[in-house]
Amino acid sequence: MCHTNPSNFPPSLPQQPVPRILGSPPLKYLFSTYRVGMLAMETLARRVHDDRATKYSPTPPYGDDVMWLMRVAMKLGTPYVHQFCLCAVNSVVSPFVLFEIASDVGSYLSRHNTAPPYRSQILTPLVQQCQQMFLSCMHVRLCHVTPPEYDEFVAIVRKARQAFSMTAGGPTQLQEFLQVHRRNKLVKKELWLRITIALQQTAA
């Protein structure tokens, strides 16, 4: 469960003190907004894992709100982005939203010349969770995918390829996952042909 109190961060991650905003009224308003948003993320973490209908959705109901809160954190500074990302790892289960967060945060850190260790502390848990949720999503969908859904599934694989390309061993991990499931005789050869073509096009 995520908390706005930095002392509640997982012990495996270094604690990053979040500075108080004592400046102008707009900054104080922004800080208050951020705190309310983080409390909402905490509530989301308690219920979203059981919401099967939208668990792996590209556009879950909470998606826009989470991305908005991320932009608020970016306006406040890197420590707030760090805290937001730690909370997102526990609160967000859509691999698509996680990928969007990881991509935007990566761009943010690059623009702000964040030192590599801090960058790793923020991005690594996000990317790992994103990749894991893509694997879970594909595993669940492969169990009952039908021909009318092939295009949608191939689109998921394409996006997963982008997510796994964010780490050195990611593409190999994705390929191994697909090879294991390719042995499933319930999955039609037509689907695997489409997946193979899609991955070749993505890699090109």
N, C-alpha and C positions, 0 to 999 in steps of 0.2 A: 504494500500500500504506500502511496506517495503522500508526502506531507510538505507543507510550506516551510517547516522548521528545518534548517540545514542539519541540525544535530540528528535528524532521523534518516539521513541518507544511508544506503547500504554500507556496511563497514569496509567492503572491498574497494570502495571508491573514496578518494580523498575528499574531505569536507571542504566546501568552498563557501566562505562567508558571503552572504548577500548583503550589500551595503544598503543602508537606509536612504531613502530619498527625502532630503530636507530642503529642497530648492523651491522653485516657483510653484504656484497652485496647479498649473497644468501637469507638472511632474508628479505632484502629490496625488492628483486625480488618476494619473496613469498607474502609479504604484498601487492605489486602492483597487483599481480595475484588475490589475494583475493578481492581487491577493484573492479577490472574489473568483476570478477565473481558475486559479489553482485549486480552490476549494471545490469548484465544480468538477475539475479533473479528478479529484479525489473520489467524488461520488461516482463518476463515470467508471473508475477502476473497479468499484464494487459490483457493478451490474453488467458491464459490457461483455464480459467473457461468457455469459450465459445467453446472450442474445444471438441465437443461431441464425435468425433471418438476415441479419446485417453484419455478421461477424467478419466475413471476408469481402464485404461490398466495396467496390471502388469509390462509392459515394455514400458512406454511412451518414445517418442523421447528424452526428456530432462533428463531422469532418470540417465544415466551414468554421465552426466555433473554435475548434482546436487550432486551425491555421491562423485564425484571427488572434488568438492568445499568443501564439508563437511570434507574430509580428509585434505585439505589445512588448513581449520579453526582449525582442531585438532593439526596440527603442530605449529600453531601460539599461541594456548592457549585457556583456558576456556572462557575468555570474547568474543573471536571471535566465538567460538562454540555457545555461547549464542545468539549472534547477528545473526548468520546463522540460528539458529533454529527459532527465531522469524520471520525471513524473509520466511523460508520454510512454516510456518503455513499459510501464505498468498499466497504463490507462487505455492505450490505443491498440486494437487488435487487427484493424484493417491493414494489410501489408501495403496497400496503395497509399494510404495516408501516411504510414510510417516512411515509405520511400520519399514522398513529397517533403516531409519534415527533414529527413536526412539530407536530401538534395539542397534544400533552401538553407539549412543550417551550415552545410559545408560551404556554400557560396558566401554566407555571412562571415564565417570564420576566415575565409580567404581574403575577403575585403578588409577585415580588421587585423590582418597580419597576426593572428593568434598563434602562439608558439605550438609546435607539433605535439608535445605531451598533453597540453590542455585540449587541443583539438581532438586527440585520440580519446581522452576521457569523456568528451561530449559525444563524439560520433560513433565510437565502437559499439557501445551497448545498443544504440538506435539501429545501426546497420545489422547487427546480429539478430535483433528481434524482428526486423523487417524481413530478413532472409528466412528465418524460422517460420514466420507466419505465411510467407509465400509457399514454403514446402507443405505446411499444414493445409493451406487452401487447395493446392494442386492435388494432394493426396485425397482429400474429401471429395473433390469434384471428379476425380478419375473413377471413383467407385460407382458413379451413376451417370456419367456424361453420355449424352445422346447425340446423334448426328446433327440435329438442328443447333446444338450448343458447341459444335466443334470450333467455329470461328471465335466464339467468346473465350473458349479455353486456350486457344492459340494466342489470343491477345494477352491472357494472364501469363503465359510462358514468356512472351516477348518482354513484358514488364518485369517479370522475375529475372530475366537475363540482365536487364539494366541494374537491378538491385544487386545481383551476385557479382557484377563487374566492378562493384565498389570495393571489393577486397581481393587480395592477390590470389587466393585459392578458391574464390567464389565460383567462377565458371566451371571448374573441375567438379566442385561439390554439386552444382546443379546438374551437370551431365551425368554424374554417378546416380543421382536420385532418379533421373529419367530412365537410365538404363535398367535400374532395378525394376521400375514399374512397367517397363516395356515387355517384360516377361509375363505380365498379366494377360492371359488369353482372353479375358473379357473385354479388353480394349482393342478396338478395331485397327487394322493396319492403316486404314485411310487417315485416322487421326495422327498416328505416328509419322506418316509421310508429311502431313501438314506441319507438324511440329518441327521436323527435320528441316524442311524448307524455310520455315520462319526463323530458326536459329541461324541458318546459313546466311540469310538476308540480314539479320541483325548484326552478325559478326563482320559482314562485309563493309 
